[in-house]
Every structure is written in structure tokens, then in C-alpha cells.
């Protein structure tokens, strides 16, 4: 998966808004990453389960869990069924 061209210029300088501090991805940066991962997950797991078109399911962030992990757990519950 190659997403460098969507996050940075040809010299490796990050595009404006891709990070919050020059290192950690911003919401926009995570969106680029998620958009690149979605076809891979869809191929492996099938289409994401949404409760209503264009409305994501309620996302519950558990203790010691990142928001990104909670996001993917909500979209692909079959992957996280073994983890209470």
C-alpha cells in the first residue's frame, strides 16, 4: 500500500493538514490512511456493516484502545468478536 504521495510531496515534506504536530496524523491524515485500507479490508472481510447508509454505527472506545481501533472494530465487528 503506497500512500506517501497523498500525505507528502515528492521531497517527503508532509502536506499541510496531514499531521497535528509534524509527526502524528491528523483527522485528514487518518482519512487518507483509512481510504487506502478500505479496499483491502473489503476484499478480505467483505463490505463494512453500517446500520444506516452514510451513518456510522455508534463507536465505543474501550479502555486502552485508540479511536482508530474502535472505528475499525465498529465497521468490522467480525474481527473483534473474540475480544470482549
C-alpha positions in Angstrom: 0.0 0.0 0.0 1.5 3.3 -1.1 0.0 6.4 0.3 3.1 8.6 0.6 2.1 10.6 -2.5 -1.2 11.5 -0.7 0.5 12.5 2.5 3.7 14.2 1.3 5.3 15.9 -1.7 8.0 14.3 -3.9 10.6 15.6 -1.4 8.9 14.0 1.5 7.5 17.2 3.0 4.1 16.5 4.6 1.2 18.3 3.0 -0.5 20.9 5.1 -3.1 19.4 7.5 -1.8 15.8 7.3 -0.4 15.9 10.9 -1.2 17.7 14.1 2.4 18.2 15.1 4.6 17.2 12.2 4.6 13.6 13.3 1.2 12.3 14.4 -1.6 12.1 11.8 -4.5 14.5 11.9 -8.1 13.5 11.1 -7.3 14.3 7.5 -4.2 12.2 7.6 -6.1 9.3 9.1 -8.8 9.7 6.4 -6.1 9.2 3.7 -4.9 6.1 5.5 -8.4 4.7 6.0 -9.4 5.4 2.4 -6.3 3.3 1.3 -7.1 0.5 3.7 -10.8 0.2 3.0 -10.4 -1.8 -0.3 -8.0 -4.1 1.4 -10.4 -4.8 4.3 -13.3 -5.1 1.9 -11.5 -7.7 -0.1 -10.5 -9.7 3.0 -13.7 -9.3 5.1 -16.4 -8.2 2.8 -18.2 -4.8 2.8 -18.4 -2.9 6.0 -21.6 -3.2 8.1 -23.3 0.1 8.5 -26.5 0.4 10.4 -27.9 3.1 8.1 -26.5 4.4 4.8 -23.9 7.2 5.4 -24.4 6.9 9.2 -21.6 5.0 11.0 -22.6 2.8 13.9 -22.0 4.1 17.5 -18.4 3.8 18.3 -17.4 2.8 21.8 -13.8 3.4 22.7 -12.7 0.9 25.3 -10.1 1.5 27.9 -6.6 1.2 26.4 -8.0 1.4 22.9 -7.2 4.0 20.3 -10.0 5.8 18.4 -8.8 4.2 15.1 -9.1 0.7 16.6 -12.6 1.5 17.8 -13.5 2.8 14.4 -12.4 -0.4 12.6 -14.0 -2.6 15.4 -17.3 -0.9 14.7 -17.0 -1.3 10.9 -15.7 -4.9 11.1 -17.2 -6.5 14.2 -16.4 -10.0 13.0 -12.7 -9.3 13.5 -13.2 -8.2 17.1 -15.8 -10.7 18.2 -13.3 -12.7 20.1 -12.3 -9.7 22.2 -14.9 -8.7 24.8 
